[in-house]
Amino acid sequence: MSSGEILLILLVALIVFGPNKLPMLARHLGLLIRRLNQFKAQATVLWQQQLNELQLQENQRKAKEADEQYKKEQQSS
């Protein structure tokens, strides 16, 4: 967003809400943005944990297959 667009938005907000309610509106908007960022961070952590768990399961499966293959090779030798 360019500075001209931001200035236009602020001017419209000032006209619509008035100078008395604008600080309260800005404070609530700031709280909303902070909560959305916290939610985003929590969702990212949860997603990463699930991906790590899936990767661990896949690695364990591959290790088990490699171990079984090694045992078969040892028995045939």
PQR file with spaces between the fields and no chain letter, atoms N, CA, C, O and H, PARSE charges and radii, in Angstrom:
ATOM       1  N    MET     1       0.842   -1.167    0.000 -0.4000 1.5000
ATOM       2  CA   MET     1       0.000    0.000    0.000 -0.0000 2.0000
ATOM       3  C    MET     1       0.890    1.233    0.000  0.5500 1.7000
ATOM       4  O    MET     1       1.870    1.315    0.740 -0.5500 1.4000
ATOM       5  N    SER     2       0.537    2.160   -0.822 -0.4000 1.5000
ATOM       6  CA   SER     2       1.344    3.382   -0.894 -0.0000 2.0000
ATOM       7  C    SER     2       0.934    4.346    0.217  0.5500 1.7000
ATOM       8  O    SER     2      -0.115    4.187    0.841 -0.5500 1.4000
ATOM       9  H    SER     2      -0.259    2.093   -1.423  0.4000 1.0000
ATOM      10  N    SER     3       1.770    5.333    0.448 -0.4000 1.5000
ATOM      11  CA   SER     3       1.473    6.300    1.509 -0.0000 2.0000
ATOM      12  C    SER     3       0.223    7.112    1.181  0.5500 1.7000
ATOM      13  O    SER     3      -0.497    7.526    2.090 -0.5500 1.4000
ATOM      14  H    SER     3       2.622    5.462   -0.059  0.4000 1.0000
ATOM      15  N    GLY     4      -0.045    7.345   -0.090 -0.4000 1.5000
ATOM      16  CA   GLY     4      -1.256    8.065   -0.481 -0.0000 2.0000
ATOM      17  C    GLY     4      -2.513    7.285   -0.140  0.5500 1.7000
ATOM      18  O    GLY     4      -3.504    7.864    0.306 -0.5500 1.4000
ATOM      19  H    GLY     4       0.540    7.009   -0.829  0.4000 1.0000
ATOM      20  N    GLU     5      -2.480    5.974   -0.346 -0.4000 1.5000
ATOM      21  CA   GLU     5      -3.625    5.131   -0.016 -0.0000 2.0000
ATOM      22  C    GLU     5      -3.862    5.106    1.487  0.5500 1.7000
ATOM      23  O    GLU     5      -5.003    5.170    1.944 -0.5500 1.4000
ATOM      24  H    GLU     5      -1.675    5.504   -0.709  0.4000 1.0000
ATOM      25  N    ILE     6      -2.787    5.013    2.247 -0.4000 1.5000
ATOM      26  CA   ILE     6      -2.907    5.011    3.709 -0.0000 2.0000
ATOM      27  C    ILE     6      -3.479    6.335    4.201  0.5500 1.7000
ATOM      28  O    ILE     6      -4.346    6.352    5.075 -0.5500 1.4000
ATOM      29  H    ILE     6      -1.860    4.961    1.875  0.4000 1.0000
ATOM      30  N    LEU     7      -3.008    7.417    3.656 -0.4000 1.5000
ATOM      31  CA   LEU     7      -3.511    8.738    4.032 -0.0000 2.0000
ATOM      32  C    LEU     7      -4.998    8.860    3.716  0.5500 1.7000
ATOM      33  O    LEU     7      -5.751    9.411    4.518 -0.5500 1.4000
ATOM      34  H    LEU     7      -2.303    7.403    2.946  0.4000 1.0000
ATOM      35  N    LEU     8      -5.431    8.358    2.568 -0.4000 1.5000
ATOM      36  CA   LEU     8      -6.839    8.396    2.194 -0.0000 2.0000
ATOM      37  C    LEU     8      -7.681    7.566    3.159  0.5500 1.7000
ATOM      38  O    LEU     8      -8.764    7.993    3.560 -0.5500 1.4000
ATOM      39  H    LEU     8      -4.819    7.910    1.917  0.4000 1.0000
ATOM      40  N    ILE     9      -7.200    6.398    3.530 -0.4000 1.5000
ATOM      41  CA   ILE     9      -7.917    5.544    4.487 -0.0000 2.0000
ATOM      42  C    ILE     9      -8.038    6.253    5.836  0.5500 1.7000
ATOM      43  O    ILE     9      -9.106    6.238    6.447 -0.5500 1.4000
ATOM      44  H    ILE     9      -6.321    6.051    3.204  0.4000 1.0000
ATOM      45  N    LEU    10      -6.960    6.868    6.301 -0.4000 1.5000
ATOM      46  CA   LEU    10      -7.006    7.590    7.574 -0.0000 2.0000
ATOM      47  C    LEU    10      -7.976    8.763    7.518  0.5500 1.7000
ATOM      48  O    LEU    10      -8.687    9.023    8.488 -0.5500 1.4000
ATOM      49  H    LEU    10      -6.092    6.880    5.804  0.4000 1.0000
ATOM      50  N    LEU    11      -8.013    9.463    6.412 -0.4000 1.5000
ATOM      51  CA   LEU    11      -8.924   10.599    6.251 -0.0000 2.0000
ATOM      52  C    LEU    11     -10.379   10.133    6.275  0.5500 1.7000
ATOM      53  O    LEU    11     -11.217   10.750    6.932 -0.5500 1.4000
ATOM      54  H    LEU    11      -7.436    9.252    5.624  0.4000 1.0000
ATOM      55  N    VAL    12     -10.678    9.057    5.566 -0.4000 1.5000
ATOM      56  CA   VAL    12     -12.042    8.515    5.563 -0.0000 2.0000
ATOM      57  C    VAL    12     -12.421    8.039    6.961  0.5500 1.7000
ATOM      58  O    VAL    12     -13.538    8.291    7.412 -0.5500 1.4000
ATOM      59  H    VAL    12      -9.997    8.556    5.032  0.4000 1.0000
ATOM      60  N    ALA    13     -11.511    7.356    7.655 -0.4000 1.5000
ATOM      61  CA   ALA    13     -11.782    6.893    9.015 -0.0000 2.0000
ATOM      62  C    ALA    13     -12.029    8.070    9.944  0.5500 1.7000
ATOM      63  O    ALA    13     -12.909    8.001   10.802 -0.5500 1.4000
ATOM      64  H    ALA    13     -10.604    7.152    7.289  0.4000 1.0000
ATOM      65  N    LEU    14     -11.285    9.128    9.795 -0.4000 1.5000
ATOM      66  CA   LEU    14     -11.473   10.319   10.621 -0.0000 2.0000
ATOM      67  C    LEU    14     -12.850   10.924   10.380  0.5500 1.7000
ATOM      68  O    LEU    14     -13.519   11.340   11.325 -0.5500 1.4000
ATOM      69  H    LEU    14     -10.570    9.185    9.099  0.4000 1.0000
ATOM      70  N    ILE    15     -13.273   10.975    9.131 -0.4000 1.5000
ATOM      71  CA   ILE    15     -14.590   11.534    8.804 -0.0000 2.0000
ATOM      72  C    ILE    15     -15.708   10.626    9.316  0.5500 1.7000
ATOM      73  O    ILE    15     -16.683   11.112    9.889 -0.5500 1.4000
ATOM      74  H    ILE    15     -12.729   10.637    8.363  0.4000 1.0000
ATOM      75  N    VAL    16     -15.576    9.314    9.115 -0.4000 1.5000
ATOM      76  CA   VAL    16     -16.633    8.376    9.491 -0.0000 2.0000
ATOM      77  C    VAL    16     -16.740    8.229   11.006  0.5500 1.7000
ATOM      78  O    VAL    16     -17.847    8.289   11.542 -0.5500 1.4000
ATOM      79  H    VAL    16     -14.784    8.919    8.650  0.4000 1.0000
ATOM      80  N    PHE    17     -15.646    8.042   11.701 -0.4000 1.5000
ATOM      81  CA   PHE    17     -15.680    7.753   13.134 -0.0000 2.0000
ATOM      82  C    PHE    17     -15.495    8.987   14.006  0.5500 1.7000
ATOM      83  O    PHE    17     -15.889    8.976   15.172 -0.5500 1.4000
ATOM      84  H    PHE    17     -14.747    7.993   11.266  0.4000 1.0000
ATOM      85  N    GLY    18     -14.919   10.022   13.481 -0.4000 1.5000
ATOM      86  CA   GLY    18     -14.705   11.231   14.262 -0.0000 2.0000
ATOM      87  C    GLY    18     -13.407   11.158   15.044  0.5500 1.7000
ATOM      88  O    GLY    18     -12.854   10.079   15.258 -0.5500 1.4000
ATOM      89  H    GLY    18     -14.599   10.030   12.534  0.4000 1.0000
ATOM      90  N    PRO    19     -12.926   12.324   15.468 -0.5600 1.5000
ATOM      91  CA   PRO    19     -11.640   12.359   16.170  0.2800 2.0000
ATOM      92  C    PRO    19     -11.684   11.753   17.571  0.5500 1.7000
ATOM      93  O    PRO    19     -10.641   11.373   18.103 -0.5500 1.4000
ATOM      94  N    ASN    20     -12.862   11.655   18.176 -0.4000 1.5000
ATOM      95  CA   ASN    20     -12.954   11.115   19.545 -0.0000 2.0000
ATOM      96  C    ASN    20     -12.861    9.592   19.566  0.5500 1.7000
ATOM      97  O    ASN    20     -12.265    9.017   20.477 -0.5500 1.4000
ATOM      98  H    ASN    20     -13.709   11.963   17.743  0.4000 1.0000
ATOM      99  N    LYS    21     -13.446    8.944   18.569 -0.4000 1.5000
ATOM     100  CA   LYS    21     -13.459    7.472   18.552 -0.0000 2.0000
ATOM     101  C    LYS    21     -12.271    6.867   17.808  0.5500 1.7000
ATOM     102  O    LYS    21     -12.024    5.666   17.912 -0.5500 1.4000
ATOM     103  H    LYS    21     -13.930    9.411   17.829  0.4000 1.0000
ATOM     104  N    LEU    22     -11.551    7.670   17.074 -0.4000 1.5000
ATOM     105  CA   LEU    22     -10.442    7.144   16.275 -0.0000 2.0000
ATOM     106  C    LEU    22      -9.337    6.510   17.125  0.5500 1.7000
ATOM     107  O    LEU    22      -8.835    5.454   16.740 -0.5500 1.4000
ATOM     108  H    LEU    22     -11.752    8.646   16.989  0.4000 1.0000
ATOM     109  N    PRO    23      -8.930    7.093   18.259 -0.5600 1.5000
ATOM     110  CA   PRO    23      -7.904    6.412   19.080  0.2800 2.0000
ATOM     111  C    PRO    23      -8.378    5.067   19.624  0.5500 1.7000
ATOM     112  O    PRO    23      -7.606    4.109   19.682 -0.5500 1.4000
ATOM     113  N    MET    24      -9.669    4.996   20.030 -0.4000 1.5000
ATOM     114  CA   MET    24     -10.211    3.735   20.529 -0.0000 2.0000
ATOM     115  C    MET    24     -10.234    2.702   19.406  0.5500 1.7000
ATOM     116  O    MET    24      -9.890    1.540   19.625 -0.5500 1.4000
ATOM     117  H    MET    24     -10.296    5.774   19.983  0.4000 1.0000
ATOM     118  N    LEU    25     -10.631    3.113   18.221 -0.4000 1.5000
ATOM     119  CA   LEU    25     -10.660    2.223   17.073 -0.0000 2.0000
ATOM     120  C    LEU    25      -9.254    1.709   16.741  0.5500 1.7000
ATOM     121  O    LEU    25      -9.073    0.526   16.454 -0.5500 1.4000
ATOM     122  H    LEU    25     -10.911    4.056   18.043  0.4000 1.0000
ATOM     123  N    ALA    26      -8.278    2.592   16.781 -0.4000 1.5000
ATOM     124  CA   ALA    26      -6.887    2.198   16.503 -0.0000 2.0000
ATOM     125  C    ALA    26      -6.389    1.199   17.543  0.5500 1.7000
ATOM     126  O    ALA    26      -5.692    0.244   17.201 -0.5500 1.4000
ATOM     127  H    ALA    26      -8.425    3.553   17.014  0.4000 1.0000
ATOM     128  N    ARG    27      -6.740    1.413   18.805 -0.4000 1.5000
ATOM     129  CA   ARG    27      -6.313    0.505   19.875 -0.0000 2.0000
ATOM     130  C    ARG    27      -6.930   -0.878   19.667  0.5500 1.7000
ATOM     131  O    ARG    27      -6.242   -1.892   19.789 -0.5500 1.4000
ATOM     132  H    ARG    27      -7.306    2.189   19.083  0.4000 1.0000
ATOM     133  N    HIS    28      -8.223   -0.921   19.356 -0.4000 1.5000
ATOM     134  CA   HIS    28      -8.876   -2.208   19.133 -0.0000 2.0000
ATOM     135  C    HIS    28      -8.348   -2.905   17.876  0.5500 1.7000
ATOM     136  O    HIS    28      -8.215   -4.129   17.846 -0.5500 1.4000
ATOM     137  H    HIS    28      -8.782   -0.098   19.257  0.4000 1.0000
ATOM     138  N    LEU    29      -8.057   -2.136   16.865 -0.4000 1.5000
ATOM     139  CA   LEU    29      -7.480   -2.708   15.658 -0.0000 2.0000
ATOM     140  C    LEU    29      -6.093   -3.291   15.938  0.5500 1.7000
ATOM     141  O    LEU    29      -5.739   -4.351   15.422 -0.5500 1.4000
ATOM     142  H    LEU    29      -8.165   -1.142   16.889  0.4000 1.0000
ATOM     143  N    GLY    30      -5.321   -2.588   16.757 -0.4000 1.5000
ATOM     144  CA   GLY    30      -4.001   -3.100   17.151 -0.0000 2.0000
ATOM     145  C    GLY    30      -4.099   -4.395   17.931  0.5500 1.7000
ATOM     146  O    GLY    30      -3.308   -5.314   17.715 -0.5500 1.4000
ATOM     147  H    GLY    30      -5.610   -1.727   17.176  0.4000 1.0000
ATOM     148  N    LEU    31      -5.085   -4.479   18.856 -0.4000 1.5000
ATOM     149  CA   LEU    31      -5.287   -5.718   19.617 -0.0000 2.0000
ATOM     150  C    LEU    31      -5.707   -6.860   18.703  0.5500 1.7000
ATOM     151  O    LEU    31      -5.251   -7.992   18.865 -0.5500 1.4000
ATOM     152  H    LEU    31      -5.728   -3.733   19.032  0.4000 1.0000
ATOM     153  N    LEU    32      -6.576   -6.560   17.743 -0.4000 1.5000
ATOM     154  CA   LEU    32      -7.013   -7.579   16.799 -0.0000 2.0000
ATOM     155  C    LEU    32      -5.838   -8.109   15.979  0.5500 1.7000
ATOM     156  O    LEU    32      -5.700   -9.318   15.794 -0.5500 1.4000
ATOM     157  H    LEU    32      -6.946   -5.640   17.611  0.4000 1.0000
ATOM     158  N    ILE    33      -5.010   -7.221   15.501 -0.4000 1.5000
ATOM     159  CA   ILE    33      -3.853   -7.638   14.712 -0.0000 2.0000
ATOM     160  C    ILE    33      -2.890   -8.461   15.558  0.5500 1.7000
ATOM     161  O    ILE    33      -2.338   -9.452   15.080 -0.5500 1.4000
ATOM     162  H    ILE    33      -5.122   -6.238   15.652  0.4000 1.0000
ATOM     163  N    ARG    34      -2.683   -8.060   16.814 -0.4000 1.5000
ATOM     164  CA   ARG    34      -1.803   -8.818   17.711 -0.0000 2.0000
ATOM     165  C    ARG    34      -2.351  -10.225   17.934  0.5500 1.7000
ATOM     166  O    ARG    34      -1.595  -11.196   17.894 -0.5500 1.4000
ATOM     167  H    ARG    34      -3.131   -7.255   17.202  0.4000 1.0000
ATOM     168  N    ARG    35      -3.662  -10.342   18.168 -0.4000 1.5000
ATOM     169  CA   ARG    35      -4.260  -11.666   18.391 -0.0000 2.0000
ATOM     170  C    ARG    35      -4.177  -12.530   17.137  0.5500 1.7000
ATOM     171  O    ARG    35      -3.922  -13.732   17.218 -0.5500 1.4000
ATOM     172  H    ARG    35      -4.275   -9.553   18.201  0.4000 1.0000
ATOM     173  N    LEU    36      -4.395  -11.911   15.979 -0.4000 1.5000
ATOM     174  CA   LEU    36      -4.276  -12.672   14.738 -0.0000 2.0000
ATOM     175  C    LEU    36      -2.847  -13.178   14.531  0.5500 1.7000
ATOM     176  O    LEU    36      -2.646  -14.304   14.075 -0.5500 1.4000
ATOM     177  H    LEU    36      -4.602  -10.935   15.914  0.4000 1.0000
ATOM     178  N    ASN    37      -1.867  -12.357   14.862 -0.4000 1.5000
ATOM     179  CA   ASN    37      -0.464  -12.787   14.743 -0.0000 2.0000
ATOM     180  C    ASN    37      -0.142  -13.913   15.725  0.5500 1.7000
ATOM     181  O    ASN    37       0.603  -14.834   15.391 -0.5500 1.4000
ATOM     182  H    ASN    37      -2.030  -11.443   15.233  0.4000 1.0000
ATOM     183  N    GLN    38      -0.706  -13.841   16.945 -0.4000 1.5000
ATOM     184  CA   GLN    38      -0.496  -14.915   17.917 -0.0000 2.0000
ATOM     185  C    GLN    38      -1.123  -16.214   17.420  0.5500 1.7000
ATOM     186  O    GLN    38      -0.532  -17.288   17.531 -0.5500 1.4000
ATOM     187  H    GLN    38      -1.311  -13.092   17.216  0.4000 1.0000
ATOM     188  N    PHE    39      -2.336  -16.096   16.868 -0.4000 1.5000
ATOM     189  CA   PHE    39      -3.004  -17.283   16.324 -0.0000 2.0000
ATOM     190  C    PHE    39      -2.192  -17.880   15.182  0.5500 1.7000
ATOM     191  O    PHE    39      -2.037  -19.098   15.090 -0.5500 1.4000
ATOM     192  H    PHE    39      -2.817  -15.223   16.778  0.4000 1.0000
ATOM     193  N    LYS    40      -1.680  -17.023   14.321 -0.4000 1.5000
ATOM     194  CA   LYS    40      -0.864  -17.488   13.197 -0.0000 2.0000
ATOM     195  C    LYS    40       0.384  -18.213   13.695  0.5500 1.7000
ATOM     196  O    LYS    40       0.756  -19.255   13.157 -0.5500 1.4000
ATOM     197  H    LYS    40      -1.805  -16.034   14.396  0.4000 1.0000
ATOM     198  N    ALA    41       1.029  -17.661   14.723 -0.4000 1.5000
ATOM     199  CA   ALA    41       2.231  -18.286   15.275 -0.0000 2.0000
ATOM     200  C    ALA    41       1.899  -19.649   15.892  0.5500 1.7000
ATOM     201  O    ALA    41       2.647  -20.611   15.715 -0.5500 1.4000
ATOM     202  H    ALA    41       0.726  -16.815   15.161  0.4000 1.0000
ATOM     203  N    GLN    42       0.777  -19.730   16.616 -0.4000 1.5000
ATOM     204  CA   GLN    42       0.377  -21.003   17.224 -0.0000 2.0000
ATOM     205  C    GLN    42       0.048  -22.036   16.156  0.5500 1.7000
ATOM     206  O    GLN    42       0.414  -23.205   16.285 -0.5500 1.4000
ATOM     207  H    GLN    42       0.169  -18.949   16.759  0.4000 1.0000
ATOM     208  N    ALA    43      -0.645  -21.607   15.094 -0.4000 1.5000
ATOM     209  CA   ALA    43      -0.983  -22.527   14.014 -0.0000 2.0000
ATOM     210  C    ALA    43       0.279  -23.017   13.315  0.5500 1.7000
ATOM     211  O    ALA    43       0.366  -24.187   12.941 -0.5500 1.4000
ATOM     212  H    ALA    43      -0.942  -20.657   14.989  0.4000 1.0000
ATOM     213  N    THR    44       1.255  -22.136   13.135 -0.4000 1.5000
ATOM     214  CA   THR    44       2.512  -22.518   12.502 -0.0000 2.0000
ATOM     215  C    THR    44       3.255  -23.546   13.351  0.5500 1.7000
ATOM     216  O    THR    44       3.787  -24.520   12.819 -0.5500 1.4000
ATOM     217  H    THR    44       1.184  -21.185   13.439  0.4000 1.0000
ATOM     218  N    VAL    45       3.296  -23.339   14.655 -0.4000 1.5000
ATOM     219  CA   VAL    45       3.964  -24.285   15.552 -0.0000 2.0000
ATOM     220  C    VAL    45       3.261  -25.640   15.518  0.5500 1.7000
ATOM     221  O    VAL    45       3.916  -26.680   15.456 -0.5500 1.4000
ATOM     222  H    VAL    45       2.864  -22.547   15.087  0.4000 1.0000
ATOM     223  N    LEU    46       1.934  -25.629   15.558 -0.4000 1.5000
ATOM     224  CA   LEU    46       1.174  -26.879   15.517 -0.0000 2.0000
ATOM     225  C    LEU    46       1.422  -27.610   14.209  0.5500 1.7000
ATOM     226  O    LEU    46       1.626  -28.824   14.210 -0.5500 1.4000
ATOM     227  H    LEU    46       1.401  -24.784   15.608  0.4000 1.0000
ATOM     228  N    TRP    47       1.407  -26.895   13.101 -0.4000 1.5000
ATOM     229  CA   TRP    47       1.652  -27.488   11.786 -0.0000 2.0000
ATOM     230  C    TRP    47       3.056  -28.094   11.720  0.5500 1.7000
ATOM     231  O    TRP    47       3.235  -29.199   11.208 -0.5500 1.4000
ATOM     232  H    TRP    47       1.241  -25.909   13.100  0.4000 1.0000
ATOM     233  N    GLN    48       4.035  -27.380   12.231 -0.4000 1.5000
ATOM     234  CA   GLN    48       5.416  -27.874   12.209 -0.0000 2.0000
ATOM     235  C    GLN    48       5.563  -29.114   13.082  0.5500 1.7000
ATOM     236  O    GLN    48       6.287  -30.040   12.718 -0.5500 1.4000
ATOM     237  H    GLN    48       3.890  -26.482   12.647  0.4000 1.0000
ATOM     238  N    GLN    49       4.887  -29.146   14.228 -0.4000 1.5000
ATOM     239  CA   GLN    49       4.946  -30.329   15.089 -0.0000 2.0000
ATOM     240  C    GLN    49       4.351  -31.539   14.385  0.5500 1.7000
ATOM     241  O    GLN    49       4.894  -32.640   14.472 -0.5500 1.4000
ATOM     242  H    GLN    49       4.298  -28.393   14.524  0.4000 1.0000
ATOM     243  N    GLN    50       3.242  -31.339   13.689 -0.4000 1.5000
ATOM     244  CA   GLN    50       2.618  -32.450   12.973 -0.0000 2.0000
ATOM     245  C    GLN    50       3.508  -32.940   11.839  0.5500 1.7000
ATOM     246  O    GLN    50       3.624  -34.144   11.613 -0.5500 1.4000
ATOM     247  H    GLN    50       2.801  -30.444   13.619  0.4000 1.0000
ATOM     248  N    LEU    51       4.135  -32.012   11.128 -0.4000 1.5000
ATOM     249  CA   LEU    51       5.058  -32.413   10.067 -0.0000 2.0000
ATOM     250  C    LEU    51       6.253  -33.183   10.630  0.5500 1.7000
ATOM     251  O    LEU    51       6.690  -34.177   10.049 -0.5500 1.4000
ATOM     252  H    LEU    51       4.041  -31.034   11.312  0.4000 1.0000
ATOM     253  N    ASN    52       6.775  -32.716   11.765 -0.4000 1.5000
ATOM     254  CA   ASN    52       7.903  -33.411   12.401 -0.0000 2.0000
ATOM     255  C    ASN    52       7.501  -34.811   12.838  0.5500 1.7000
ATOM     256  O    ASN    52       8.281  -35.753   12.698 -0.5500 1.4000
ATOM     257  H    ASN    52       6.419  -31.909   12.237  0.4000 1.0000
ATOM     258  N    GLU    53       6.293  -34.953   13.365 -0.4000 1.5000
ATOM     259  CA   GLU    53       5.821  -36.270   13.800 -0.0000 2.0000
ATOM     260  C    GLU    53       5.679  -37.213   12.607  0.5500 1.7000
ATOM     261  O    GLU    53       6.060  -38.381   12.688 -0.5500 1.4000
ATOM     262  H    GLU    53       5.659  -34.188   13.478  0.4000 1.0000
ATOM     263  N    LEU    54       5.134  -36.710   11.505 -0.4000 1.5000
ATOM     264  CA   LEU    54       5.014  -37.539   10.306 -0.0000 2.0000
ATOM     265  C    LEU    54       6.388  -37.941    9.766  0.5500 1.7000
ATOM     266  O    LEU    54       6.578  -39.076    9.329 -0.5500 1.4000
ATOM     267  H    LEU    54       4.824  -35.762   11.439  0.4000 1.0000
ATOM     268  N    GLN    55       7.326  -37.027    9.798 -0.4000 1.5000
ATOM     269  CA   GLN    55       8.684  -37.330    9.331 -0.0000 2.0000
ATOM     270  C    GLN    55       9.339  -38.373   10.218  0.5500 1.7000
ATOM     271  O    GLN    55      10.031  -39.265    9.728 -0.5500 1.4000
ATOM     272  H    GLN    55       7.171  -36.106   10.153  0.4000 1.0000
ATOM     273  N    LEU    56       9.120  -38.261   11.530 -0.4000 1.5000
ATOM     274  CA   LEU    56       9.672  -39.251   12.461 -0.0000 2.0000
ATOM     275  C    LEU    56       9.087  -40.631   12.184  0.5500 1.7000
ATOM     276  O    LEU    56       9.820  -41.619   12.155 -0.5500 1.4000
ATOM     277  H    LEU    56       8.558  -37.536   11.927  0.4000 1.0000
ATOM     278  N    GLN    57       7.779  -40.706   11.980 -0.4000 1.5000
ATOM     279  CA   GLN    57       7.152  -41.990   11.672 -0.0000 2.0000
ATOM     280  C    GLN    57       7.705  -42.582   10.376  0.5500 1.7000
ATOM     281  O    GLN    57       7.965  -43.783   10.295 -0.5500 1.4000
ATOM     282  H    GLN    57       7.183  -39.903   12.003  0.4000 1.0000
ATOM     283  N    GLU    58       7.882  -41.737    9.373 -0.4000 1.5000
ATOM     284  CA   GLU    58       8.434  -42.205    8.094 -0.0000 2.0000
ATOM     285  C    GLU    58       9.869  -42.707    8.270  0.5500 1.7000
ATOM     286  O    GLU    58      10.244  -43.735    7.707 -0.5500 1.4000
ATOM     287  H    GLU    58       7.671  -40.762    9.439  0.4000 1.0000
ATOM     288  N    ASN    59      10.664  -41.982    9.049 -0.4000 1.5000
ATOM     289  CA   ASN    59      12.044  -42.407    9.297 -0.0000 2.0000
ATOM     290  C    ASN    59      12.093  -43.715   10.069  0.5500 1.7000
ATOM     291  O    ASN    59      12.937  -44.567    9.792 -0.5500 1.4000
ATOM     292  H    ASN    59      10.360  -41.147    9.506  0.4000 1.0000
ATOM     293  N    GLN    60      11.194  -43.884   11.037 -0.4000 1.5000
ATOM     294  CA   GLN    60      11.148  -45.137   11.795 -0.0000 2.0000
ATOM     295  C    GLN    60      10.753  -46.301   10.889  0.5500 1.7000
ATOM     296  O    GLN    60      11.302  -47.396   11.009 -0.5500 1.4000
ATOM     297  H    GLN    60      10.508  -43.192   11.262  0.4000 1.0000
ATOM     298  N    ARG    61       9.806  -46.068    9.986 -0.4000 1.5000
ATOM     299  CA   ARG    61       9.394  -47.121    9.054 -0.0000 2.0000
ATOM     300  C    ARG    61      10.555  -47.515    8.142  0.5500 1.7000
ATOM     301  O    ARG    61      10.790  -48.700    7.905 -0.5500 1.4000
ATOM     302  H    ARG    61       9.360  -45.178    9.888  0.4000 1.0000
ATOM     303  N    LYS    62      11.275  -46.524    7.638 -0.4000 1.5000
ATOM     304  CA   LYS    62      12.411  -46.810    6.761 -0.0000 2.0000
ATOM     305  C    LYS    62      13.516  -47.542    7.514  0.5500 1.7000
ATOM     306  O    LYS    62      14.150  -48.442    6.964 -0.5500 1.4000
ATOM     307  H    LYS    62      11.084  -45.562    7.831  0.4000 1.0000
ATOM     308  N    ALA    63      13.750  -47.164    8.761 -0.4000 1.5000
ATOM     309  CA   ALA    63      14.781  -47.833    9.561 -0.0000 2.0000
ATOM     310  C    ALA    63      14.401  -49.282    9.821  0.5500 1.7000
ATOM     311  O    ALA    63      15.257  -50.166    9.780 -0.5500 1.4000
ATOM     312  H    ALA    63      13.235  -46.433    9.208  0.4000 1.0000
ATOM     313  N    LYS    64      13.124  -49.530   10.087 -0.4000 1.5000
ATOM     314  CA   LYS    64      12.666  -50.897   10.319 -0.0000 2.0000
ATOM     315  C    LYS    64      12.827  -51.735    9.051  0.5500 1.7000
ATOM     316  O    LYS    64      13.266  -52.883    9.118 -0.5500 1.4000
ATOM     317  H    LYS    64      12.429  -48.811   10.120  0.4000 1.0000
ATOM     318  N    GLU    65      12.474  -51.165    7.897 -0.4000 1.5000
ATOM     319  CA   GLU    65      12.643  -51.881    6.631 -0.0000 2.0000
ATOM     320  C    GLU    65      14.120  -52.183    6.361  0.5500 1.7000
ATOM     321  O    GLU    65      14.462  -53.284    5.929 -0.5500 1.4000
ATOM     322  H    GLU    65      12.117  -50.233    7.842  0.4000 1.0000
ATOM     323  N    ALA    66      14.984  -51.217    6.613 -0.4000 1.5000
ATOM     324  CA   ALA    66      16.417  -51.426    6.395 -0.0000 2.0000
ATOM     325  C    ALA    66      16.956  -52.489    7.337  0.5500 1.7000
ATOM     326  O    ALA    66      17.803  -53.292    6.947 -0.5500 1.4000
ATOM     327  H    ALA    66      14.707  -50.322    6.964  0.4000 1.0000
ATOM     328  N    ASP    67      16.470  -52.502    8.579 -0.4000 1.5000
ATOM     329  CA   ASP    67      16.905  -53.504    9.554 -0.0000 2.0000
ATOM     330  C    ASP    67      16.461  -54.892    9.118  0.5500 1.7000
ATOM     331  O    ASP    67      17.233  -55.846    9.215 -0.5500 1.4000
ATOM     332  H    ASP    67      15.782  -51.849    8.896  0.4000 1.0000
ATOM     333  N    GLU    68      15.228  -55.019    8.638 -0.4000 1.5000
ATOM     334  CA   GLU    68      14.739  -56.316    8.175 -0.0000 2.0000
ATOM     335  C    GLU    68      15.521  -56.787    6.955  0.5500 1.7000
ATOM     336  O    GLU    68      15.839  -57.970    6.837 -0.5500 1.4000
ATOM     337  H    GLU    68      14.601  -54.244    8.559  0.4000 1.0000
ATOM     338  N    GLN    69      15.828  -55.870    6.052 -0.4000 1.5000
ATOM     339  CA   GLN    69      16.610  -56.216    4.869 -0.0000 2.0000
ATOM     340  C    GLN    69      18.009  -56.687    5.265  0.5500 1.7000
ATOM     341  O    GLN    69      18.525  -57.651    4.700 -0.5500 1.4000
ATOM     342  H    GLN    69      15.570  -54.909    6.148  0.4000 1.0000
ATOM     343  N    TYR    70      18.616  -56.014    6.227 -0.4000 1.5000
ATOM     344  CA   TYR    70      19.950  -56.391    6.704 -0.0000 2.0000
ATOM     345  C    TYR    70      19.915  -57.783    7.337  0.5500 1.7000
ATOM     346  O    TYR    70      20.811  -58.594    7.102 -0.5500 1.4000
ATOM     347  H    TYR    70      18.197  -55.231    6.686  0.4000 1.0000
ATOM     348  N    LYS    71      18.887  -58.060    8.136 -0.4000 1.5000
ATOM     349  CA   LYS    71      18.781  -59.379    8.771 -0.0000 2.0000
ATOM     350  C    LYS    71      18.611  -60.479    7.729  0.5500 1.7000
ATOM     351  O    LYS    71      19.176  -61.563    7.873 -0.5500 1.4000
ATOM     352  H    LYS    71      18.159  -57.401    8.327  0.4000 1.0000
ATOM     353  N    LYS    72      17.828  -60.206    6.670 -0.4000 1.5000
ATOM     354  CA   LYS    72      17.648  -61.191    5.610 -0.0000 2.0000
ATOM     355  C    LYS    72      18.970  -61.468    4.908  0.5500 1.7000
ATOM     356  O    LYS    72      19.292  -62.621    4.618 -0.5500 1.4000
ATOM     357  H    LYS    72      17.369  -59.325    6.552  0.4000 1.0000
ATOM     358  N    GLU    73      19.730  -60.426    4.635 -0.4000 1.5000
ATOM     359  CA   GLU    73      21.032  -60.582    3.982 -0.0000 2.0000
ATOM     360  C    GLU    73      22.002  -61.360    4.858  0.5500 1.7000
ATOM     361  O    GLU    73      22.795  -62.152    4.348 -0.5500 1.4000
ATOM     362  H    GLU    73      19.468  -59.490    4.870  0.4000 1.0000
ATOM     363  N    GLN    74      21.951  -61.148    6.156 -0.4000 1.5000
ATOM     364  CA   GLN    74      22.834  -61.849    7.070 -0.0000 2.0000
ATOM     365  C    GLN    74      22.479  -63.325    7.157  0.5500 1.7000
ATOM     366  O    GLN    74      23.361  -64.177    7.264 -0.5500 1.4000
ATOM     367  H    GLN    74      21.307  -60.504    6.570  0.4000 1.0000
ATOM     368  N    GLN    75      21.176  -63.629    7.111 -0.4000 1.5000
ATOM     369  CA   GLN    75      20.750  -65.010    7.187 -0.0000 2.0000
ATOM     370  C    GLN    75      21.101  -65.799    5.927  0.5500 1.7000
ATOM     371  O    GLN    75      21.418  -66.987    5.997 -0.5500 1.4000
ATOM     372  H    GLN    75      20.459  -62.937    7.023  0.4000 1.0000
ATOM     373  N    SER    76      21.042  -65.133    4.783 -0.4000 1.5000
ATOM     374  CA   SER    76      21.336  -65.818    3.520 -0.0000 2.0000
ATOM     375  C    SER    76      22.835  -65.999    3.303  0.5500 1.7000
ATOM     376  O    SER    76      23.243  -66.790    2.452 -0.5500 1.4000
ATOM     377  H    SER    76      20.785  -64.168    4.726  0.4000 1.0000
ATOM     378  N    SER    77      23.641  -65.293    4.043 -0.4000 1.5000
ATOM     379  CA   SER    77      25.108  -65.402    3.873 -0.0000 2.0000
ATOM     380  C    SER    77      25.696  -66.564    4.589  0.5500 1.7000
ATOM     381  O    SER    77      26.907  -66.775    4.533 -0.5500 1.4000
ATOM     382  H    SER    77      23.309  -64.651    4.734  0.4000 1.0000
